[in-house]
Amino acid sequence: MKTMILYATKHGASKEIAEIIASQWDGAELCNLKENTNPALDEYGCVIVGGSLYAGNLLKPVKDYVRNHEPVLLGKQLGLFLSGLGPDGEARFFSTNFPPSILEKAKAKAFLGGIYDPQRCNWSERLIMKLISKALKLPLPAHTIAEDKIAAFVTALKA
């Protein structure tokens, strides 16, 4: 079954996750929704959609694509992933960022971790991350992408 992985990323974590998923899925194609806002999905039986969270919100290109293509997505085998550093609130993040029909249709959903590299961020993002890291007791810089969770996500979606 042909597979398309749709994602958007601000600093690269979602792209890294999408690439790892693609490496575990023969013939999967990648599409950055910030570069191609309207990819056609006709030839794909499986679609994986994901992106980074900022202040609990999914990047706009992902939210817009899902909203504008909901009927098409509902006709596909569907997987959803989120990228971020926060360890808590996975169910809440999914429910606030995806329509209920998409959540119900998704065969697999996973929060797969994130990256914080101060060199990729502007000064305000660095300040916010300092505050968040204290609250979460998260050492900085941080790389929490979980390859075991990615493998489990792929396995669940292929089952």
TIVO-2410 file (N, C-alpha, C; in nm, 3 decimals):
# residues 159
REC num residu      c1      c2      c3 atome chaine
REC   1      M   0.084  -0.117   0.000     N      A
REC   1      M   0.000   0.000   0.000    CA      A
REC   1      M   0.089   0.124   0.000     C      A
REC   2      K   0.062   0.217  -0.092     N      A
REC   2      K   0.141   0.340  -0.098    CA      A
REC   2      K   0.108   0.427   0.022     C      A
REC   3      T   0.212   0.487   0.080     N      A
REC   3      T   0.198   0.566   0.201    CA      A
REC   3      T   0.257   0.704   0.183     C      A
REC   4      M   0.183   0.805   0.230     N      A
REC   4      M   0.230   0.943   0.231    CA      A
REC   4      M   0.240   0.989   0.375     C      A
REC   5      I   0.352   1.050   0.408     N      A
REC   5      I   0.372   1.108   0.541    CA      A
REC   5      I   0.370   1.259   0.526     C      A
REC   6      L   0.267   1.321   0.579     N      A
REC   6      L   0.250   1.467   0.575    CA      A
REC   6      L   0.294   1.523   0.710     C      A
REC   7      Y   0.375   1.628   0.706     N      A
REC   7      Y   0.422   1.687   0.832    CA      A
REC   7      Y   0.453   1.834   0.810     C      A
REC   8      A   0.466   1.904   0.921     N      A
REC   8      A   0.520   2.040   0.921    CA      A
REC   8      A   0.610   2.051   1.043     C      A
REC   9      T   0.715   2.127   1.027     N      A
REC   9      T   0.813   2.139   1.135    CA      A
REC   9      T   0.864   2.282   1.139     C      A
REC  10      K   0.899   2.326   1.257     N      A
REC  10      K   0.955   2.459   1.271    CA      A
REC  10      K   1.107   2.453   1.286     C      A
REC  11      H   1.153   2.357   1.366     N      A
REC  11      H   1.296   2.347   1.392    CA      A
REC  11      H   1.355   2.211   1.357     C      A
REC  12      G   1.275   2.121   1.298     N      A
REC  12      G   1.330   1.997   1.246    CA      A
REC  12      G   1.291   1.867   1.314     C      A
REC  13      A   1.230   1.871   1.431     N      A
REC  13      A   1.197   1.747   1.502    CA      A
REC  13      A   1.096   1.663   1.424     C      A
REC  14      S   0.990   1.726   1.376     N      A
REC  14      S   0.887   1.650   1.303    CA      A
REC  14      S   0.943   1.592   1.173     C      A
REC  15      K   1.032   1.665   1.110     N      A
REC  15      K   1.096   1.612   0.989    CA      A
REC  15      K   1.179   1.490   1.024     C      A
REC  16      E   1.254   1.496   1.133     N      A
REC  16      E   1.335   1.382   1.175    CA      A
REC  16      E   1.246   1.262   1.205     C      A
REC  17      I   1.134   1.285   1.274     N      A
REC  17      I   1.040   1.177   1.305    CA      A
REC  17      I   0.983   1.119   1.176     C      A
REC  18      A   0.940   1.206   1.085     N      A
REC  18      A   0.883   1.160   0.957    CA      A
REC  18      A   0.985   1.076   0.880     C      A
REC  19      E   1.110   1.116   0.882     N      A
REC  19      E   1.215   1.041   0.812    CA      A
REC  19      E   1.239   0.905   0.876     C      A
REC  20      I   1.231   0.898   1.009     N      A
REC  20      I   1.248   0.769   1.077    CA      A
REC  20      I   1.131   0.677   1.042     C      A
REC  21      I   1.010   0.732   1.044     N      A
REC  21      I   0.892   0.652   1.005    CA      A
REC  21      I   0.911   0.601   0.862     C      A
REC  22      A   0.950   0.690   0.772     N      A
REC  22      A   0.969   0.652   0.631    CA      A
REC  22      A   1.075   0.543   0.617     C      A
REC  23      S   1.178   0.547   0.699     N      A
REC  23      S   1.283   0.446   0.691    CA      A
REC  23      S   1.233   0.308   0.733     C      A
REC  24      Q   1.122   0.304   0.805     N      A
REC  24      Q   1.066   0.177   0.852    CA      A
REC  24      Q   0.945   0.134   0.768     C      A
REC  25      W   0.919   0.206   0.660     N      A
REC  25      W   0.801   0.180   0.578    CA      A
REC  25      W   0.844   0.184   0.432     C      A
REC  26      D   0.850   0.070   0.367     N      A
REC  26      D   0.895   0.062   0.229    CA      A
REC  26      D   0.814   0.154   0.138     C      A
REC  27      G   0.884   0.239   0.066     N      A
REC  27      G   0.821   0.324  -0.035    CA      A
REC  27      G   0.741   0.442   0.017     C      A
REC  28      A   0.747   0.470   0.146     N      A
REC  28      A   0.673   0.585   0.199    CA      A
REC  28      A   0.732   0.714   0.142     C      A
REC  29      E   0.644   0.807   0.109     N      A
REC  29      E   0.686   0.937   0.058    CA      A
REC  29      E   0.661   1.044   0.163     C      A
REC  30      L   0.748   1.145   0.164     N      A
REC  30      L   0.738   1.255   0.260    CA      A
REC  30      L   0.688   1.382   0.193     C      A
REC  31      C   0.609   1.459   0.266     N      A
REC  31      C   0.563   1.588   0.216    CA      A
REC  31      C   0.560   1.688   0.331     C      A
REC  32      N   0.643   1.791   0.321     N      A
REC  32      N   0.643   1.900   0.418    CA      A
REC  32      N   0.531   1.996   0.379     C      A
REC  33      L   0.430   2.007   0.464     N      A
REC  33      L   0.313   2.090   0.434    CA      A
REC  33      L   0.343   2.240   0.436     C      A
REC  34      K   0.460   2.278   0.483     N      A
REC  34      K   0.499   2.419   0.473    CA      A
REC  34      K   0.549   2.451   0.332     C      A
REC  35      E   0.595   2.348   0.262     N      A
REC  35      E   0.646   2.366   0.125    CA      A
REC  35      E   0.542   2.330   0.020     C      A
REC  36      N   0.460   2.232   0.046     N      A
REC  36      N   0.355   2.188  -0.046    CA      A
REC  36      N   0.226   2.182   0.034     C      A
REC  37      T   0.144   2.284   0.022     N      A
REC  37      T   0.025   2.297   0.106    CA      A
REC  37      T  -0.095   2.216   0.056     C      A
REC  38      N  -0.085   2.156  -0.062     N      A
REC  38      N  -0.201   2.087  -0.116    CA      A
REC  38      N  -0.162   1.959  -0.192     C      A
REC  39      P  -0.091   1.866  -0.127     N      A
REC  39      P  -0.056   1.743  -0.199    CA      A
REC  39      P  -0.180   1.657  -0.223     C      A
REC  40      A  -0.186   1.596  -0.339     N      A
REC  40      A  -0.297   1.506  -0.373    CA      A
REC  40      A  -0.272   1.370  -0.308     C      A
REC  41      L  -0.377   1.308  -0.259     N      A
REC  41      L  -0.364   1.181  -0.189    CA      A
REC  41      L  -0.431   1.066  -0.260     C      A
REC  42      D  -0.478   1.088  -0.382     N      A
REC  42      D  -0.556   0.987  -0.454    CA      A
REC  42      D  -0.488   0.851  -0.461     C      A
REC  43      E  -0.359   0.849  -0.486     N      A
REC  43      E  -0.289   0.722  -0.509    CA      A
REC  43      E  -0.239   0.655  -0.380     C      A
REC  44      Y  -0.268   0.715  -0.265     N      A
REC  44      Y  -0.216   0.662  -0.138    CA      A
REC  44      Y  -0.327   0.594  -0.059     C      A
REC  45      G  -0.298   0.474  -0.011     N      A
REC  45      G  -0.393   0.401   0.072    CA      A
REC  45      G  -0.376   0.433   0.219     C      A
REC  46      C  -0.256   0.476   0.256     N      A
REC  46      C  -0.225   0.509   0.395    CA      A
REC  46      C  -0.167   0.650   0.400     C      A
REC  47      V  -0.214   0.728   0.496     N      A
REC  47      V  -0.164   0.864   0.515    CA      A
REC  47      V  -0.129   0.880   0.664     C      A
REC  48      I  -0.009   0.930   0.688     N      A
REC  48      I   0.037   0.960   0.823    CA      A
REC  48      I   0.051   1.112   0.831     C      A
REC  49      V  -0.010   1.171   0.933     N      A
REC  49      V  -0.010   1.316   0.948    CA      A
REC  49      V   0.049   1.352   1.083     C      A
REC  50      G   0.141   1.448   1.084     N      A
REC  50      G   0.199   1.488   1.212    CA      A
REC  50      G   0.267   1.622   1.206     C      A
REC  51      G   0.301   1.669   1.323     N      A
REC  51      G   0.371   1.796   1.331    CA      A
REC  51      G   0.405   1.833   1.474     C      A
REC  52      S   0.474   1.944   1.483     N      A
REC  52      S   0.523   1.994   1.610    CA      A
REC  52      S   0.416   2.073   1.684     C      A
REC  53      L   0.424   2.065   1.816     N      A
REC  53      L   0.337   2.144   1.903    CA      A
REC  53      L   0.415   2.264   1.955     C      A
REC  54      Y   0.349   2.378   1.957     N      A
REC  54      Y   0.404   2.499   2.018    CA      A
REC  54      Y   0.295   2.556   2.105     C      A
REC  55      A   0.323   2.564   2.236     N      A
REC  55      A   0.224   2.608   2.335    CA      A
REC  55      A   0.098   2.523   2.324     C      A
REC  56      G   0.116   2.394   2.297     N      A
REC  56      G   0.005   2.300   2.289    CA      A
REC  56      G  -0.071   2.299   2.159     C      A
REC  57      N  -0.029   2.382   2.063     N      A
REC  57      N  -0.099   2.391   1.935    CA      A
REC  57      N  -0.014   2.334   1.821     C      A
REC  58      L  -0.080   2.256   1.739     N      A
REC  58      L  -0.018   2.199   1.620    CA      A
REC  58      L   0.008   2.310   1.518     C      A
REC  59      L   0.116   2.297   1.445     N      A
REC  59      L   0.148   2.398   1.344    CA      A
REC  59      L   0.032   2.415   1.246     C      A
REC  60      K   0.008   2.540   1.207     N      A
REC  60      K  -0.106   2.577   1.124    CA      A
REC  60      K  -0.114   2.500   0.991     C      A
REC  61      P  -0.004   2.478   0.919     N      A
REC  61      P  -0.017   2.404   0.792    CA      A
REC  61      P  -0.078   2.265   0.810     C      A
REC  62      V  -0.048   2.199   0.921     N      A
REC  62      V  -0.105   2.066   0.945    CA      A
REC  62      V  -0.253   2.078   0.978     C      A
REC  63      K  -0.286   2.170   1.069     N      A
REC  63      K  -0.427   2.188   1.106    CA      A
REC  63      K  -0.512   2.227   0.985     C      A
REC  64      D  -0.460   2.317   0.903     N      A
REC  64      D  -0.533   2.361   0.784    CA      A
REC  64      D  -0.553   2.245   0.686     C      A
REC  65      Y  -0.449   2.166   0.664     N      A
REC  65      Y  -0.460   2.056   0.569    CA      A
REC  65      Y  -0.564   1.955   0.616     C      A
REC  66      V  -0.558   1.919   0.742     N      A
REC  66      V  -0.653   1.821   0.796    CA      A
REC  66      V  -0.795   1.874   0.784     C      A
REC  67      R  -0.816   1.998   0.821     N      A
REC  67      R  -0.950   2.058   0.813    CA      A
REC  67      R  -1.000   2.063   0.668     C      A
REC  68      N  -0.915   2.101   0.575     N      A
REC  68      N  -0.955   2.116   0.435    CA      A
REC  68      N  -0.968   1.984   0.360     C      A
REC  69      H  -0.908   1.878   0.412     N      A
REC  69      H  -0.908   1.749   0.342    CA      A
REC  69      H  -0.965   1.637   0.429     C      A
REC  70      E  -1.043   1.672   0.526     N      A
REC  70      E  -1.099   1.574   0.618    CA      A
REC  70      E  -1.172   1.459   0.546     C      A
REC  71      P  -1.261   1.488   0.449     N      A
REC  71      P  -1.331   1.376   0.383    CA      A
REC  71      P  -1.236   1.279   0.313     C      A
REC  72      V  -1.131   1.330   0.251     N      A
REC  72      V  -1.033   1.244   0.183    CA      A
REC  72      V  -0.958   1.161   0.287     C      A
REC  73      L  -0.914   1.224   0.396     N      A
REC  73      L  -0.839   1.154   0.500    CA      A
REC  73      L  -0.922   1.043   0.564     C      A
REC  74      L  -1.052   1.067   0.577     N      A
REC  74      L  -1.139   0.966   0.638    CA      A
REC  74      L  -1.152   0.841   0.552     C      A
REC  75      G  -1.116   0.849   0.426     N      A
REC  75      G  -1.119   0.734   0.337    CA      A
REC  75      G  -0.988   0.658   0.330     C      A
REC  76      K  -0.892   0.697   0.411     N      A
REC  76      K  -0.759   0.635   0.409    CA      A
REC  76      K  -0.731   0.561   0.539     C      A
REC  77      Q  -0.635   0.468   0.535     N      A
REC  77      Q  -0.578   0.418   0.660    CA      A
REC  77      Q  -0.499   0.536   0.716     C      A
REC  78      L  -0.519   0.570   0.841     N      A
REC  78      L  -0.469   0.696   0.893    CA      A
REC  78      L  -0.388   0.677   1.021     C      A
REC  79      G  -0.274   0.746   1.028     N      A
REC  79      G  -0.192   0.752   1.148    CA      A
REC  79      G  -0.165   0.897   1.181     C      A
REC  80      L  -0.159   0.929   1.311     N      A
REC  80      L  -0.134   1.066   1.357    CA      A
REC  80      L  -0.019   1.066   1.456     C      A
REC  81      F   0.071   1.164   1.441     N      A
REC  81      F   0.176   1.179   1.541    CA      A
REC  81      F   0.193   1.325   1.577     C      A
REC  82      L   0.240   1.346   1.700     N      A
REC  82      L   0.272   1.479   1.749    CA      A
REC  82      L   0.416   1.479   1.795     C      A
REC  83      S   0.479   1.594   1.783     N      A
REC  83      S   0.616   1.612   1.826    CA      A
REC  83      S   0.621   1.725   1.927     C      A
REC  84      G   0.689   1.701   2.037     N      A
REC  84      G   0.705   1.803   2.140    CA      A
REC  84      G   0.785   1.747   2.256     C      A
REC  85      L   0.820   1.834   2.349     N      A
REC  85      L   0.903   1.793   2.461    CA      A
REC  85      L   0.823   1.755   2.584     C      A
REC  86      G   0.701   1.809   2.596     N      A
REC  86      G   0.621   1.785   2.715    CA      A
REC  86      G   0.584   1.639   2.733     C      A
REC  87      P   0.604   1.584   2.852     N      A
REC  87      P   0.577   1.443   2.874    CA      A
REC  87      P   0.431   1.412   2.906     C      A
REC  88      D   0.352   1.513   2.938     N      A
REC  88      D   0.215   1.490   2.983    CA      A
REC  88      D   0.114   1.553   2.887     C      A
REC  89      G  -0.008   1.502   2.891     N      A
REC  89      G  -0.117   1.564   2.817    CA      A
REC  89      G  -0.137   1.513   2.677     C      A
REC  90      E  -0.086   1.394   2.647     N      A
REC  90      E  -0.094   1.341   2.511    CA      A
REC  90      E  -0.238   1.339   2.459     C      A
REC  91      A  -0.330   1.283   2.535     N      A
REC  91      A  -0.470   1.274   2.490    CA      A
REC  91      A  -0.529   1.413   2.468     C      A
REC  92      R  -0.498   1.505   2.556     N      A
REC  92      R  -0.549   1.643   2.544    CA      A
REC  92      R  -0.493   1.710   2.418     C      A
REC  93      F  -0.365   1.689   2.390     N      A
REC  93      F  -0.306   1.751   2.271    CA      A
REC  93      F  -0.369   1.698   2.143     C      A
REC  94      F  -0.396   1.569   2.139     N      A
REC  94      F  -0.462   1.514   2.020    CA      A
REC  94      F  -0.603   1.570   2.007     C      A
REC  95      S  -0.678   1.573   2.117     N      A
REC  95      S  -0.819   1.616   2.108    CA      A
REC  95      S  -0.833   1.765   2.078     C      A
REC  96      T  -0.737   1.845   2.115     N      A
REC  96      T  -0.748   1.988   2.085    CA      A
REC  96      T  -0.693   2.026   1.948     C      A
REC  97      N  -0.623   1.932   1.882     N      A
REC  97      N  -0.560   1.966   1.755    CA      A
REC  97      N  -0.613   1.890   1.634     C      A
REC  98      F  -0.695   1.789   1.655     N      A
REC  98      F  -0.753   1.714   1.544    CA      A
REC  98      F  -0.904   1.701   1.563     C      A
REC  99      P  -0.981   1.704   1.454     N      A
REC  99      P  -1.126   1.685   1.464    CA      A
REC  99      P  -1.159   1.546   1.519     C      A
REC 100      P  -1.270   1.533   1.592     N      A
REC 100      P  -1.309   1.402   1.648    CA      A
REC 100      P  -1.317   1.291   1.544     C      A
REC 101      S  -1.368   1.321   1.425     N      A
REC 101      S  -1.381   1.216   1.323    CA      A
REC 101      S  -1.245   1.164   1.280     C      A
REC 102      I  -1.146   1.251   1.273     N      A
REC 102      I  -1.009   1.210   1.236    CA      A
REC 102      I  -0.949   1.125   1.348     C      A
REC 103      L  -0.971   1.166   1.472     N      A
REC 103      L  -0.919   1.089   1.586    CA      A
REC 103      L  -0.980   0.949   1.590     C      A
REC 104      E  -1.109   0.940   1.563     N      A
REC 104      E  -1.177   0.810   1.564    CA      A
REC 104      E  -1.126   0.721   1.450     C      A
REC 105      K  -1.098   0.780   1.336     N      A
REC 105      K  -1.053   0.704   1.218    CA      A
REC 105      K  -0.909   0.655   1.232     C      A
REC 106      A  -0.827   0.729   1.304     N      A
REC 106      A  -0.684   0.697   1.313    CA      A
REC 106      A  -0.660   0.559   1.372     C      A
REC 107      K  -0.587   0.478   1.299     N      A
REC 107      K  -0.552   0.344   1.345    CA      A
REC 107      K  -0.442   0.351   1.451     C      A
REC 108      A  -0.356   0.452   1.442     N      A
REC 108      A  -0.248   0.470   1.539    CA      A
REC 108      A  -0.230   0.619   1.566     C      A
REC 109      K  -0.207   0.652   1.694     N      A
REC 109      K  -0.178   0.789   1.736    CA      A
REC 109      K  -0.063   0.781   1.836     C      A
REC 110      A   0.034   0.873   1.823     N      A
REC 110      A   0.146   0.868   1.916    CA      A
REC 110      A   0.212   1.005   1.931     C      A
REC 111      F   0.255   1.031   2.052     N      A
REC 111      F   0.338   1.147   2.084    CA      A
REC 111      F   0.480   1.094   2.083     C      A
REC 112      L   0.564   1.142   1.991     N      A
REC 112      L   0.691   1.077   1.962    CA      A
REC 112      L   0.816   1.154   2.007     C      A
REC 113      G   0.798   1.257   2.086     N      A
REC 113      G   0.912   1.331   2.139    CA      A
REC 113      G   0.948   1.451   2.054     C      A
REC 114      G   1.055   1.516   2.093     N      A
REC 114      G   1.094   1.638   2.023    CA      A
REC 114      G   1.241   1.671   2.043     C      A
REC 115      I   1.276   1.789   1.994     N      A
REC 115      I   1.414   1.838   2.003    CA      A
REC 115      I   1.409   1.984   2.044     C      A
REC 116      Y   1.497   2.020   2.135     N      A
REC 116      Y   1.520   2.162   2.161    CA      A
REC 116      Y   1.669   2.187   2.145     C      A
REC 117      D   1.702   2.264   2.044     N      A
REC 117      D   1.840   2.304   2.017    CA      A
REC 117      D   1.841   2.456   2.016     C      A
REC 118      P   1.901   2.520   2.117     N      A
REC 118      P   1.897   2.666   2.125    CA      A
REC 118      P   1.952   2.736   2.000     C      A
REC 119      Q   2.041   2.671   1.928     N      A
REC 119      Q   2.098   2.732   1.808    CA      A
REC 119      Q   1.996   2.744   1.696     C      A
REC 120      R   1.887   2.667   1.702     N      A
REC 120      R   1.783   2.673   1.600    CA      A
REC 120      R   1.671   2.771   1.636     C      A
REC 121      C   1.680   2.833   1.754     N      A
REC 121      C   1.570   2.916   1.805    CA      A
REC 121      C   1.608   3.063   1.814     C      A
REC 122      N   1.505   3.147   1.808     N      A
REC 122      N   1.529   3.290   1.829    CA      A
REC 122      N   1.532   3.319   1.980     C      A
REC 123      W   1.559   3.442   2.017     N      A
REC 123      W   1.578   3.475   2.159    CA      A
REC 123      W   1.452   3.451   2.241     C      A
REC 124      S   1.335   3.481   2.186     N      A
REC 124      S   1.212   3.461   2.265    CA      A
REC 124      S   1.183   3.312   2.285     C      A
REC 125      E   1.212   3.230   2.185     N      A
REC 125      E   1.194   3.086   2.201    CA      A
REC 125      E   1.291   3.030   2.305     C      A
REC 126      R   1.412   3.083   2.307     N      A
REC 126      R   1.510   3.038   2.408    CA      A
REC 126      R   1.463   3.076   2.549     C      A
REC 127      L   1.408   3.195   2.565     N      A
REC 127      L   1.358   3.239   2.695    CA      A
REC 127      L   1.242   3.151   2.741     C      A
REC 128      I   1.149   3.126   2.652     N      A
REC 128      I   1.033   3.042   2.685    CA      A
REC 128      I   1.079   2.902   2.723     C      A
REC 129      M   1.173   2.847   2.650     N      A
REC 129      M   1.221   2.713   2.679    CA      A
REC 129      M   1.293   2.705   2.813     C      A
REC 130      K   1.361   2.812   2.852     N      A
REC 130      K   1.424   2.814   2.985    CA      A
REC 130      K   1.317   2.801   3.093     C      A
REC 131      L   1.208   2.874   3.077     N      A
REC 131      L   1.099   2.868   3.175    CA      A
REC 131      L   1.032   2.731   3.175     C      A
REC 132      I   1.005   2.679   3.057     N      A
REC 132      I   0.939   2.549   3.046    CA      A
REC 132      I   1.029   2.438   3.100     C      A
REC 133      S   1.157   2.446   3.070     N      A
REC 133      S   1.248   2.341   3.114    CA      A
REC 133      S   1.255   2.335   3.266     C      A
REC 134      K   1.246   2.450   3.333     N      A
REC 134      K   1.245   2.450   3.479    CA      A
REC 134      K   1.118   2.382   3.531     C      A
REC 135      A   1.004   2.414   3.470     N      A
REC 135      A   0.877   2.356   3.514    CA      A
REC 135      A   0.874   2.205   3.490     C      A
REC 136      L   0.929   2.161   3.378     N      A
REC 136      L   0.928   2.018   3.343    CA      A
REC 136      L   1.050   1.943   3.397     C      A
REC 137      K   1.144   2.017   3.456     N      A
REC 137      K   1.270   1.958   3.502    CA      A
REC 137      K   1.339   1.885   3.386     C      A
REC 138      L   1.342   1.954   3.273     N      A
REC 138      L   1.397   1.899   3.150    CA      A
REC 138      L   1.534   1.960   3.125     C      A
REC 139      P   1.638   1.878   3.114     N      A
REC 139      P   1.770   1.933   3.085    CA      A
REC 139      P   1.775   1.987   2.941     C      A
REC 140      L   1.847   2.095   2.925     N      A
REC 140      L   1.860   2.157   2.793    CA      A
REC 140      L   2.005   2.151   2.748     C      A
REC 141      P   2.033   2.141   2.619     N      A
REC 141      P   1.940   2.111   2.511    CA      A
REC 141      P   1.879   1.972   2.530     C      A
REC 142      A   1.769   1.947   2.462     N      A
REC 142      A   1.696   1.822   2.481    CA      A
REC 142      A   1.671   1.753   2.347     C      A
REC 143      H   1.680   1.621   2.350     N      A
REC 143      H   1.645   1.538   2.235    CA      A
REC 143      H   1.567   1.420   2.291     C      A
REC 144      T   1.434   1.425   2.277     N      A
REC 144      T   1.350   1.321   2.337    CA      A
REC 144      T   1.280   1.235   2.233     C      A
REC 145      I   1.322   1.243   2.107     N      A
REC 145      I   1.260   1.158   2.005    CA      A
REC 145      I   1.284   1.012   2.044     C      A
REC 146      A   1.174   0.937   2.052     N      A
REC 146      A   1.179   0.800   2.103    CA      A
REC 146      A   1.165   0.701   1.988     C      A
REC 147      E   1.276   0.645   1.945     N      A
REC 147      E   1.273   0.551   1.832    CA      A
REC 147      E   1.192   0.426   1.865     C      A
REC 148      D   1.188   0.385   1.991     N      A
REC 148      D   1.106   0.269   2.027    CA      A
REC 148      D   0.957   0.301   2.012     C      A
REC 149      K   0.917   0.423   2.045     N      A
REC 149      K   0.777   0.464   2.025    CA      A
REC 149      K   0.744   0.475   1.876     C      A
REC 150      I   0.841   0.522   1.798     N      A
REC 150      I   0.819   0.531   1.653    CA      A
REC 150      I   0.800   0.391   1.596     C      A
REC 151      A   0.883   0.297   1.637     N      A
REC 151      A   0.871   0.159   1.588    CA      A
REC 151      A   0.735   0.099   1.628     C      A
REC 152      A   0.690   0.126   1.750     N      A
REC 152      A   0.560   0.075   1.795    CA      A
REC 152      A   0.446   0.140   1.716     C      A
REC 153      F   0.459   0.269   1.686     N      A
REC 153      F   0.361   0.342   1.606    CA      A
REC 153      F   0.351   0.279   1.467     C      A
REC 154      V   0.463   0.257   1.403     N      A
REC 154      V   0.465   0.198   1.270    CA      A
REC 154      V   0.405   0.057   1.272     C      A
REC 155      T   0.442  -0.021   1.371     N      A
REC 155      T   0.388  -0.158   1.385    CA      A
REC 155      T   0.237  -0.156   1.401     C      A
REC 156      A   0.186  -0.067   1.485     N      A
REC 156      A   0.041  -0.056   1.506    CA      A
REC 156      A  -0.031  -0.015   1.379     C      A
REC 157      L   0.028   0.074   1.304     N      A
REC 157      L  -0.034   0.122   1.182    CA      A
REC 157      L  -0.034   0.016   1.072     C      A
REC 158      K   0.071  -0.066   1.068     N      A
REC 158      K   0.080  -0.170   0.966    CA      A
REC 158      K  -0.006  -0.292   0.999     C      A
REC 159      A  -0.043  -0.308   1.126     N      A
REC 159      A  -0.119  -0.428   1.168    CA      A
REC 159      A  -0.256  -0.435   1.104     C      A
***
